[in-house]
Amino acid sequence: MSDQQSMESIKFSRSVVLGRVIGTIIIMILGSIMIWDLKNIPFGWFRPIFYVFIFASSIWYVFPAFYKLTFFLFSSTTLISFDQYCVTAKNGRSIPWSDIKRIEVIGDKINNLAQPVPRLYRFTLLDRSHVDMSTYHLLTNQQFTDGAKKLRTAWSHNKHRKIEN
């Protein structure tokens, strides 16, 4: 990489996000149909509990994904950008390459509240703290892997550079 390196980035595809938005809409519609059809099934005393369970599950799992995906569908497609001096997340947080000790990829997980957590890039800093840059379920497996390679390559080439004032 030369000293005249331009800004590079990890971007998501709007078509992937649109497909995932449509998928969440289909799941919400199917959940609504299931709830609507329950009136024809004799559940007895269990019926109100079942309705509440399905409603709470759809709000808990599907709606947050639908909300975030819809927001990102109309936002900039750049998740992470970087140059020869630092890496910058979508939220604007920048980290100089010289402050990074290690870059890890963290796969999909489930948090303590039993909600899905998207894959992310974790930057472990020299002071042993870490900064997570989420992918918000916006990248395909290949895009996520390629992004990790791009970040690690850029870091290995630039980790000894100091930001010039």
N, C-alpha and C positions, 0 to 999 in steps of 0.2 A: 504494500500500500504506500503510495507516495504521500508527500506532505500536502499535496493539493487535493486530497481525497474529498469527495463530495459527501453529502448526507445520504445515508442508506436507510432503509426502513424494512420493517416486517408489516405487511399489509394483509387484510382479509378480503375475501371476495364477496361482493354483495349478493351474488347468486347463491352462495352457500348460506348466507344469513337469511335470505328470502326463503330458501327451502326449509330452514329450521323454523322460521316464523310460521310458515304454512303447516309444518308438522305439529307445532304447539297448538295452532288453531284447530287442527283435526282432532287432536287429543281432547281439547276442551269441548268440542262438539260431541265427540263420542261419549265423554263423561256426562254431558247434559242429556244425551239420549238415554244413557243408562239410568240416570236419575228419573227421567220422565217415564221410562218403562217400568220402574219399580212399583208404580201404583197398581199394576196388573198382577204383581206377584204377592202372594199371601205371606207376609213376614211376621204378622202378629205384633207382639210388643217390641220386637227387634227393629221394625221399620224406621222409627225416628232416629235410632242410633246409627243405622246404616246410612241414612240420608246425611246426617251430620258428618259421619266419617268420610264419605265420598266428597262432600263439599269442602271440608277442611283439607283433605289430601290434594284436591285440585288447586286450591288457593296456595297451599304450602309448597308444592313441587312445580306446577306448571306455570302459574301466573308470573312468578319472578323471572323465569326464563323468557316468557313471552314479552314481558315489559322491557327487559334489557335488550333482547334481540331486536325488538321494534325500534328502540332508541338508537341502536347501533346501525340499523338499516339506513337511517337518514343522517348519520354522522360521517366524519372523515374515515377513510378506510385504513389509515395508518395507526397501528397499535403501538409500535415501538420504533423510534428513529435513533440513529447513532451516526457519529462522525469519528474523526481521529482522536477526539478528546473525551467524549462522554456519550452515555446512552440516556435516552429520554423516553419516559413512559407516556401513554396517551393522556394521563392526568397532569402532565407537565413536569413531573419530578425527574431531575437529572442527576446522574451519578458519574463522576469522572472515572475513566478506566483505571487510573492509578489507585483509586480507593477500593477496587474490587479484588477480593482474594480468590473467589471461586464462583463459577456460574453453574447452577444445577437446573435440571428440568424436573418438575414435580407433576406427576400425572393426576388424572381425575381422582377426587377423594370425596368422602362424605364427612361433613363437619359434625360437631357435637349436637347440633339441632336436627340431624338426619337429613340435611339438605345437600345437594350436589355442589361441589366446589370445582370450578374449572381448572384445567391445566394452567401452569404458570412457569415463568422463568424466575428462579430465585438467585439473587445476587448477594453472596456473602461478602461482607465488607471487612476491611483490615481490622476494625475494632470489634469484630465478631458479631456485630448486628447483621441483619439481613433486610433486603428490600425485595418484595415480591411484585412482579409485573404480570398481571393476569392476562389470559387470552380470551376470557369471557365466553368460551365455547364457540369462538368465531373462526378458528383455524381448522382446516382438515388435518389429519394425521401427518401427511406429507409436508404441509406448510409449517406445522409445529416443529417437526424434525429439522427441516431446512432452516427455519428461524434460529433454532438452537445452534446449528453449525455456523451460521453467519455471525451470531453473537460471540461464540467462542473464538472464531477466527479473528474477528475484529479486536477482541480483548487481548488475544495472544500477540497481535501485532502492535497494539497501542498501550499496553498496561504500564509501560515505563514513561509514557508522555505525561507531562504536567501541563495543565491549562495555562496558556500564556495570557497575561493581563494586558 
